[in-house]
Amino acid sequence: MKSQSTAWHISGKVFLALWVPLCAFPFLWMFMISIRSPVDAFAFPPKLFADVTFEHFYQVWVVDGFWQNALSSVIVTVGTVVVSLTIGCLAGYALSRYRGSVGFWLLIIALVFRALPHVVLLTSYKPAFFELGIWNRYETLIMVLVAINQPFTIWMLRSFFMNIPNELDEAALVDGCGRIQAFFRVIMPVMWPGVITTGLFSFLLGYNDFLITSQLMDGDHMTMTAALSNYIYSDENLAKVLEGVAGAVSVTIPLIILVLVFQKQLVSGLVQGAVKG
């Protein structure tokens, strides 16, 4: 039994040693060509060593004003996460404690809404926003992203709340807490791994969204992900392509940092949510 366990342990390490470089290679290659001149970046065969330049990053961030798109990404992402978690925590807790059939059908309706393609929702949103004069506004985009993300947030947070025994609520009520006090003082401190995990997924939705953002926002109001489309169709200008690569590297780095910082909470939350659904 011990030898079999050792064999699995070694196999796991070998798998990780092969899998991690394979997954990291696209980003490493993207970063490598973003700090090279067009001649060196697109040389064939590829050059492993070449002169380093940060001109593409300077062009994107300073000359093209990519920092304004970064600011838009912060506003949209933070707004989406805060609103999604606020509504999701309250709704998820209520549905985890409610045993009637109405709660079940609300969850099913939310799941059906979440399953709809985003382009279907966009065809309904966009004309209405033009008529109301609220197109190209941060609050409008946040509202749409929350509407798309909320069903998933509610489902996920509900599964976390269901792992918390009802006895904890009852003990808080016996000690003199009201329902709201019990929720904030007793339940939420236990729920932090689940909240952080759900918040990370909400962050990824708001941060990575391209379709909705590119259709509802323009100019400086576009997020970084949507703004990269300005560089995608510049095949005739290799310098412009490399500026797009530099922008893509800039978009990716915060995601890597975020996952590394919250990796323990993320793993803890995923395990906690997988115990009981």
C-alpha positions as a printed NumPy array, in Angstrom:
array([[  0.   ,   0.   ,   0.   ],
       [  2.864,   2.362,   0.877],
       [  4.674,   1.652,  -2.389],
       [  1.467,   2.3  ,  -4.332],
       [  0.993,   5.624,  -2.537],
       [  4.599,   6.569,  -3.293],
       [  4.103,   5.714,  -6.964],
       [  1.013,   7.955,  -7.155],
       [  2.929,  10.739,  -5.408],
       [  5.787,  10.532,  -7.907],
       [  3.36 ,  10.328, -10.839],
       [  1.622,  13.473,  -9.606],
       [  4.894,  15.375,  -9.42 ],
       [  5.88 ,  14.233, -12.91 ],
       [  2.492,  15.291, -14.266],
       [  2.799,  18.738, -12.664],
       [  6.362,  19.104, -13.948],
       [  5.041,  18.586, -17.49 ],
       [  1.702,  20.354, -17.163],
       [  2.832,  23.642, -15.564],
       [  5.403,  24.568, -18.274],
       [  2.906,  23.613, -20.97 ],
       [  0.253,  25.935, -19.526],
       [  2.725,  28.731, -18.819],
       [  4.356,  28.628, -22.262],
       [  1.756,  30.797, -24.123],
       [  2.049,  33.608, -21.571],
       [  5.847,  33.38 , -21.413],
       [  6.063,  33.496, -25.203],
       [  3.647,  36.425, -25.312],
       [  5.721,  38.328, -22.744],
       [  8.955,  37.507, -24.581],
       [  7.82 ,  38.937, -27.915],
       [  6.216,  41.975, -26.241],
       [  9.68 ,  43.233, -25.2  ],
       [ 11.295,  42.755, -28.611],
       [ 11.431,  44.731, -31.811],
       [  9.177,  43.548, -34.678],
       [ 12.187,  42.153, -36.557],
       [ 13.259,  39.972, -33.623],
       [  9.751,  39.088, -32.446],
       [  8.692,  37.628, -35.805],
       [ 12.059,  36.19 , -36.834],
       [ 12.118,  32.67 , -38.246],
       [ 13.455,  30.552, -36.77 ],
       [ 12.582,  32.204, -33.436],
       [ 15.406,  33.878, -31.522],
       [ 15.819,  32.89 , -27.902],
       [ 18.01 ,  35.905, -27.17 ],
       [ 17.475,  39.396, -28.548],
       [ 17.596,  43.04 , -27.492],
       [ 14.996,  44.011, -24.893],
       [ 12.779,  47.078, -25.36 ],
       [  9.757,  48.378, -23.449],
       [  8.762,  50.737, -26.239],
       [  5.55 ,  48.791, -26.929],
       [  4.398,  49.155, -23.318],
       [  5.198,  52.873, -23.388],
       [  3.262,  53.279, -26.632],
       [  0.226,  51.461, -25.291],
       [  0.055,  52.934, -21.801],
       [  1.273,  56.496, -22.356],
       [  0.761,  57.405, -26.016],
       [ -2.447,  55.405, -26.643],
       [ -3.835,  56.129, -23.162],
       [ -4.329,  52.507, -22.103],
       [ -4.293,  53.706, -18.476],
       [ -7.768,  55.147, -19.036],
       [ -9.015,  51.735, -20.103],
       [ -7.328,  50.258, -17.013],
       [ -9.25 ,  52.735, -14.854],
       [-12.474,  51.696, -16.578],
       [-11.653,  48.043, -15.86 ],
       [-11.195,  48.844, -12.158],
       [-14.501,  50.729, -11.944],
       [-16.508,  48.085, -13.801],
       [-14.907,  45.101, -12.083],
       [-15.159,  46.463,  -8.532],
       [-18.75 ,  47.564,  -9.124],
       [-19.718,  44.167, -10.537],
       [-18.105,  42.249,  -7.673],
       [-19.575,  44.426,  -4.894],
       [-23.132,  44.386,  -6.246],
       [-23.037,  40.677,  -7.186],
       [-21.744,  39.598,  -3.771],
       [-24.15 ,  41.833,  -1.861],
       [-27.219,  40.474,  -3.652],
       [-25.802,  36.952,  -3.91 ],
       [-25.036,  36.625,  -0.185],
       [-28.491,  37.762,   0.869],
       [-30.318,  35.681,  -1.735],
       [-28.08 ,  32.632,  -1.301],
       [-28.556,  32.643,   2.468],
       [-32.325,  33.034,   2.188],
       [-32.64 ,  30.229,  -0.376],
       [-30.385,  27.918,   1.641],
       [-32.711,  28.229,   4.625],
       [-35.987,  28.225,   2.709],
       [-37.459,  24.768,   2.056],
       [-40.538,  25.672,   0.014],
       [-41.076,  24.93 ,  -3.691],
       [-40.922,  28.628,  -4.606],
       [-37.198,  28.708,  -3.803],
       [-36.585,  25.715,  -6.055],
       [-38.33 ,  27.325,  -9.014],
       [-36.522,  30.612,  -8.455],
       [-33.227,  28.735,  -8.709],
       [-34.347,  26.972, -11.888],
       [-35.416,  30.262, -13.492],
       [-32.078,  31.811, -12.533],
       [-30.242,  28.847, -14.062],
       [-32.199,  29.139, -17.321],
       [-31.439,  32.86 , -17.5  ],
       [-27.741,  32.173, -16.905],
       [-27.728,  29.583, -19.703],
       [-28.902,  32.085, -22.342],
       [-26.159,  33.226, -24.757],
       [-24.949,  36.738, -23.985],
       [-25.609,  37.859, -27.547],
       [-29.31 ,  37.053, -27.081],
       [-29.48 ,  39.33 , -24.048],
       [-27.471,  42.009, -25.832],
       [-30.057,  42.33 , -28.609],
       [-32.629,  43.257, -25.959],
       [-30.424,  45.487, -23.832],
       [-28.799,  47.674, -26.447],
       [-31.868,  49.244, -28.18 ],
       [-33.441,  49.986, -24.797],
       [-30.299,  51.676, -23.541],
       [-30.139,  53.859, -26.649],
       [-33.746,  54.938, -26.144],
       [-33.195,  55.702, -22.455],
       [-29.957,  57.573, -23.131],
       [-27.907,  55.444, -20.755],
       [-25.594,  53.869, -23.314],
       [-21.82 ,  54.157, -22.718],
       [-22.156,  54.554, -18.943],
       [-20.343,  52.585, -16.251],
       [-23.456,  51.96 , -14.177],
       [-25.248,  50.542, -17.212],
       [-22.469,  48.074, -17.963],
       [-22.234,  47.076, -14.291],
       [-25.984,  46.482, -14.199],
       [-25.841,  44.21 , -17.253],
       [-22.836,  42.23 , -16.009],
       [-24.495,  41.777, -12.62 ],
       [-27.685,  40.562, -14.298],
       [-25.694,  37.991, -16.264],
       [-23.538,  36.918, -13.317],
       [-26.124,  36.967, -10.515],
       [-27.72 ,  33.546, -11.133],
       [-24.314,  31.854, -10.951],
       [-23.417,  33.854,  -7.822],
       [-26.651,  32.902,  -6.082],
       [-26.264,  29.206,  -6.93 ],
       [-22.668,  29.131,  -5.761],
       [-23.205,  31.043,  -2.519],
       [-26.289,  28.967,  -1.727],
       [-24.164,  25.809,  -1.861],
       [-21.714,  27.38 ,   0.591],
       [-24.467,  28.48 ,   2.975],
       [-25.956,  24.988,   2.923],
       [-22.698,  23.67 ,   4.399],
       [-23.293,  25.839,   7.471],
       [-25.609,  23.947,   9.86 ],
       [-28.906,  25.532,  10.874],
       [-27.917,  24.959,  14.496],
       [-25.488,  27.862,  14.176],
       [-28.36 ,  30.187,  13.289],
       [-30.471,  28.829,  16.106],
       [-27.666,  29.242,  18.646],
       [-27.215,  32.874,  17.612],
       [-30.959,  33.509,  17.925],
       [-31.027,  31.889,  21.371],
       [-28.158,  34.167,  22.459],
       [-30.28 ,  37.198,  21.63 ],
       [-29.272,  38.012,  18.056],
       [-31.884,  38.959,  15.52 ],
       [-31.907,  37.263,  12.121],
       [-29.893,  40.071,  10.513],
       [-27.429,  40.212,  13.409],
       [-26.976,  36.431,  13.244],
       [-26.284,  36.682,   9.53 ],
       [-23.577,  39.343,   9.801],
       [-21.993,  38.413,  13.132],
       [-22.125,  34.611,  13.028],
       [-22.745,  33.279,   9.523],
       [-20.66 ,  35.643,   7.395],
       [-17.382,  35.174,   9.331],
       [-17.661,  31.443,   8.61 ],
       [-18.497,  32.129,   4.975],
       [-15.379,  34.103,   3.981],
       [-13.734,  31.305,   1.919],
       [-16.945,  30.926,  -0.075],
       [-17.369,  34.682,  -0.485],
       [-13.788,  35.092,  -1.711],
       [-14.157,  32.175,  -4.144],
       [-17.406,  33.55 ,  -5.553],
       [-15.913,  37.033,  -5.651],
       [-13.003,  35.782,  -7.755],
       [-15.392,  34.299, -10.307],
       [-17.377,  37.545, -10.36 ],
       [-14.123,  39.438, -10.815],
       [-13.186,  37.268, -13.788],
       [-16.563,  37.882, -15.42 ],
       [-16.338,  41.659, -15.148],
       [-12.64 ,  41.839, -15.922],
       [-12.562,  39.456, -18.9  ],
       [-15.851,  40.341, -20.567],
       [-15.422,  41.393, -24.18 ],
       [-18.737,  41.033, -26.013],
       [-20.98 ,  43.072, -23.717],
       [-18.364,  45.716, -22.954],
       [-17.35 ,  46.266, -26.564],
       [-20.993,  46.776, -27.576],
       [-22.117,  49.006, -24.71 ],
       [-18.984,  51.141, -24.234],
       [-16.634,  53.037, -26.505],
       [-13.606,  55.304, -26.337],
       [-11.998,  55.777, -22.953],
       [-14.914,  54.007, -21.246],
       [-13.93 ,  50.669, -22.748],
       [-12.236,  48.207, -20.419],
       [ -8.763,  46.871, -21.184],
       [-10.08 ,  43.602, -22.617],
       [-12.407,  45.381, -25.024],
       [ -9.78 ,  47.983, -25.94 ],
       [ -7.449,  45.243, -27.188],
       [ -9.74 ,  44.882, -30.207],
       [ -8.162,  48.08 , -31.564],
       [ -4.939,  46.136, -32.057],
       [ -6.289,  42.789, -33.237],
       [ -6.94 ,  43.843, -36.83 ],
       [ -3.579,  45.501, -37.445],
       [ -1.858,  42.643, -39.261],
       [ -0.329,  45.051, -41.767],
       [  1.468,  46.939, -38.98 ],
       [  3.697,  44.609, -36.951],
       [  4.539,  47.324, -34.411],
       [  0.818,  47.77 , -33.726],
       [  0.439,  44.021, -33.268],
       [  3.229,  44.017, -30.691],
       [  1.551,  46.892, -28.893],
       [ -1.542,  44.699, -28.685],
       [  0.601,  41.883, -27.281],
       [  1.997,  44.295, -24.681],
       [ -1.576,  45.242, -23.789],
       [ -2.506,  41.565, -23.494],
       [  0.413,  40.988, -21.126],
       [ -0.756,  43.962, -19.063],
       [ -4.247,  42.457, -18.849],
       [ -2.952,  39.03 , -17.812],
       [ -0.531,  40.036, -15.045],
       [ -3.229,  41.214, -12.545],
       [ -5.061,  37.89 , -12.967],
       [ -1.929,  35.906, -12.138],
       [ -1.223,  38.078,  -9.076],
       [ -4.827,  37.767,  -7.889],
       [ -4.844,  33.963,  -8.081],
       [ -1.461,  33.712,  -6.338],
       [ -2.57 ,  36.003,  -3.505],
       [ -5.904,  34.241,  -2.894],
       [ -4.916,  30.682,  -3.815],
       [ -5.431,  29.313,  -0.281],
       [ -8.872,  30.885,   0.083],
       [ -9.791,  29.766,  -3.421],
       [ -8.883,  26.114,  -2.779],
       [-10.577,  26.201,   0.632],
       [-13.728,  27.688,  -0.846],
       [-13.908,  25.224,  -3.72 ],
       [-13.474,  22.271,  -1.364],
       [-16.07 ,  23.675,   1.018],
       [-18.565,  24.201,  -1.789],
       [-18.001,  20.731,  -3.192],
       [-18.908,  18.949,   0.031],
       [-22.612,  19.612,  -0.201],
       [-24.683,  21.16 ,  -2.957]])
